[in-house]
Amino acid sequence: MPAVDDLYGRKSLFKPVLSVLREKPACSEALQLFDQFAGGTLGQAVDALLDLGNRPWVLWFFLQLRKILTPKIRERLLASLGDCPATKFSLFLDVEDLTDKEDRLLMKGFEGRLPTAEAELESGIVQRKKLGGGS
């Protein structure tokens, strides 16, 4: 994880973040949305993304940029995923660099809502990448 001073937060200029996004596989429609904020801040771009309510784009944005975003931005993106227990469980399993707070946020989204998830975690049938498991 980069040093806190190297992370992008709400008031950071969006242009350097957009440069990182352009290096990732993305649909042109998503990039057109983000191009509008090239002269603005990351906070403005995130606000617009969340206002769209397009969960797949939010998820893509989080996965592509999580290593350079501040914890507050990351948490806001995760919280916006709403009522998606399977998505939250998948992220909990597959994202190796989640903070403890992000773990708790995702767990609240799937605990008691997926019939076997918790038992499979406890028994070791499924394992988290964060803890050295998974593929």
C-alpha positions as CSV (number, residue, x, y, z in Angstrom):
1,M,0.0,0.0,0.0
2,P,1.4,3.4,-0.9
3,A,2.2,5.9,1.9
4,V,-0.8,8.0,2.9
5,D,0.7,11.1,1.3
6,D,0.7,9.2,-2.0
7,L,-3.0,8.4,-1.9
8,Y,-5.7,10.3,-3.7
9,G,-8.6,11.7,-1.7
10,R,-11.7,13.9,-2.3
11,K,-9.7,17.1,-2.9
12,S,-7.1,15.5,-5.1
13,L,-7.0,16.5,-8.8
14,F,-8.7,13.9,-10.9
15,K,-6.4,14.2,-13.9
16,P,-3.7,11.9,-12.6
17,V,-6.3,9.3,-11.5
18,L,-7.8,9.5,-15.0
19,S,-4.4,8.7,-16.4
20,V,-4.3,5.6,-14.3
21,L,-7.8,4.6,-15.5
22,R,-6.9,5.1,-19.1
23,E,-4.3,2.3,-18.7
24,K,-7.0,-0.1,-17.6
25,P,-9.4,-2.0,-19.7
26,A,-12.6,0.1,-19.8
27,C,-15.6,0.8,-22.0
28,S,-15.6,4.0,-23.8
29,E,-18.8,5.1,-22.1
30,A,-17.2,4.9,-18.7
31,L,-14.2,6.9,-19.9
32,Q,-16.4,9.5,-21.4
33,L,-18.1,10.0,-18.0
34,F,-14.7,10.4,-16.3
35,D,-13.3,12.7,-19.0
36,Q,-15.8,15.3,-17.9
37,F,-13.9,15.6,-14.6
38,A,-10.4,15.8,-16.0
39,G,-10.2,19.4,-14.7
40,G,-12.0,18.7,-11.4
41,T,-11.4,16.7,-8.3
42,L,-11.6,13.0,-7.4
43,G,-14.4,13.9,-5.1
44,Q,-16.5,15.3,-8.0
45,A,-15.8,12.3,-10.1
46,V,-16.8,9.9,-7.3
47,D,-19.9,11.9,-6.5
48,A,-21.0,11.7,-10.2
49,L,-20.2,8.0,-10.3
50,L,-22.3,7.3,-7.2
51,D,-25.1,9.5,-8.4
52,L,-25.4,7.3,-11.5
53,G,-26.2,4.3,-9.3
54,N,-24.3,2.0,-11.7
55,R,-23.0,-0.6,-9.3
56,P,-20.8,-2.5,-11.9
57,W,-19.0,0.8,-12.7
58,V,-18.5,1.5,-9.0
59,L,-17.1,-2.0,-8.5
60,W,-14.8,-1.6,-11.5
61,F,-13.6,1.8,-10.3
62,F,-12.9,0.4,-6.8
63,L,-11.0,-2.6,-8.1
64,Q,-8.9,-0.6,-10.6
65,L,-8.0,2.2,-8.3
66,R,-8.2,0.8,-4.7
67,K,-4.4,0.9,-4.2
68,I,-4.2,4.6,-4.8
69,L,-7.3,5.8,-3.1
70,T,-7.7,7.0,0.5
71,P,-9.5,4.7,2.9
72,K,-12.4,7.2,3.1
73,I,-13.0,7.1,-0.7
74,R,-12.6,3.3,-0.7
75,E,-15.2,2.9,2.1
76,R,-17.6,5.2,0.3
77,L,-17.4,3.2,-2.8
78,L,-17.9,-0.1,-1.0
79,A,-20.8,1.3,1.0
80,S,-22.5,2.4,-2.2
81,L,-22.8,-1.2,-3.4
82,G,-26.0,-1.4,-1.5
83,D,-27.9,-4.6,-1.1
84,C,-25.6,-7.0,-2.9
85,P,-24.6,-9.7,-0.4
86,A,-23.0,-12.0,-3.0
87,T,-20.8,-9.2,-4.4
88,K,-19.8,-8.1,-0.9
89,F,-18.9,-11.7,0.0
90,S,-16.9,-12.1,-3.2
91,L,-14.9,-8.9,-2.5
92,F,-14.4,-10.1,1.1
93,L,-12.8,-13.3,-0.3
94,D,-10.9,-11.9,-3.3
95,V,-9.5,-8.5,-2.4
96,E,-6.3,-9.0,-0.4
97,D,-5.7,-5.4,0.6
98,L,-8.9,-4.6,2.5
99,T,-8.6,-2.7,5.7
100,D,-10.2,-4.0,8.9
101,K,-12.9,-1.4,8.6
102,E,-13.6,-2.4,5.0
103,D,-13.8,-6.0,6.2
104,R,-16.4,-5.1,8.7
105,L,-18.3,-3.0,6.1
106,L,-18.4,-5.9,3.7
107,M,-19.3,-8.5,6.4
108,K,-22.3,-6.5,7.4
109,G,-23.5,-6.8,3.8
110,F,-23.5,-10.6,3.7
111,E,-23.6,-11.9,7.3
112,G,-26.8,-14.0,7.8
113,R,-27.8,-13.4,4.2
114,L,-26.0,-16.1,2.3
115,P,-27.0,-19.6,3.4
116,T,-23.6,-21.2,3.7
117,A,-21.0,-18.4,3.4
118,E,-20.2,-18.0,7.1
119,A,-20.0,-21.7,7.7
120,E,-17.8,-22.2,4.7
121,L,-15.4,-19.5,5.9
122,E,-15.3,-20.9,9.4
123,S,-14.7,-24.5,8.2
124,G,-12.1,-23.4,5.7
125,I,-14.0,-24.6,2.6
126,V,-13.5,-21.1,1.2
127,Q,-10.6,-19.0,2.1
128,R,-9.7,-15.3,1.9
129,K,-6.8,-14.1,-0.2
130,K,-6.1,-11.6,2.5
131,L,-5.3,-14.5,4.9
132,G,-3.2,-16.3,2.3
133,G,-6.0,-18.5,0.9
134,G,-8.0,-18.4,-2.3
135,S,-6.6,-18.7,-5.8
